[in-house]
Every structure is written in C-alpha cells, then in structure tokens.
Amino acid sequence: MEIINLWAKLFKHKVTTNPIIGIELTKQATYQPVAKYISVDQQQTKLIGLIASTLAAGSQTDSQFKVKKVRQINPEYCLMALLGSTFAAAEQPKSQFRINKIMKKIE
C-alpha cells in the first residue's frame, strides 16, 4: 500500500479506495496531442505565398501557382521535442532520436 501512496505523491494522481475490495485505485490522467504545426494568419499567408510562388516560378513568367495552406511549426512542440531529446541524450551524447508524438496533460 505504501508503494501506491508514493506513486500517487510523485505523479500527483488522485488515490481512491474501493470499499468492497479495500484496494486503492488511481484515476487515470487524460492527455491530448500537441499539434506539430499551427496555422498562420491570413496576412502572413499572402506574403509567404507570394514569396514562395516567385521563387518557384524563377524565370518562367507565365507559370501560375496556388498556395492552399501555410503552416508554421508550433513553438511549444519544438521546445518539448528539444527538451525531451536533450534529457534522453544525457547518457549517450552521440545518439539520435525521432519524436513521433507529444502529448499534453489535461488538468
């Protein structure tokens, strides 16, 4: 029973006791995924689309491009990926990591 209480204190899980069985149960925390990319506002979309179309067209003046979507990397995602890989690489500095998904705890 002391291990469960220690676990609850370390990870701040709420502990409840089942009166029938007498076993303590922890409530599961819920998580939501953090988006890797976020949308850009309309004014920046026009400017970025104009610059990208100009670079893509090059010397072909009669070509046309349509920019459907412009997204930027989420700064929160970038920070969490950097911190996670830094902590994971503390023991093995020459290692490489790939971040598949970052989840955020919902309070």
Secondary structure, 3 states (H helix, E strand, C coil): CHHHHHHHHHHCCCEEECCCCCCEEECCCEEEECCCEEECCHHHHHHHHHHHHHHHHCCCCCCCCCCCCCEEECHHHHHHHHHHHHHHCCCCCCCCCCCCCCEEEEC
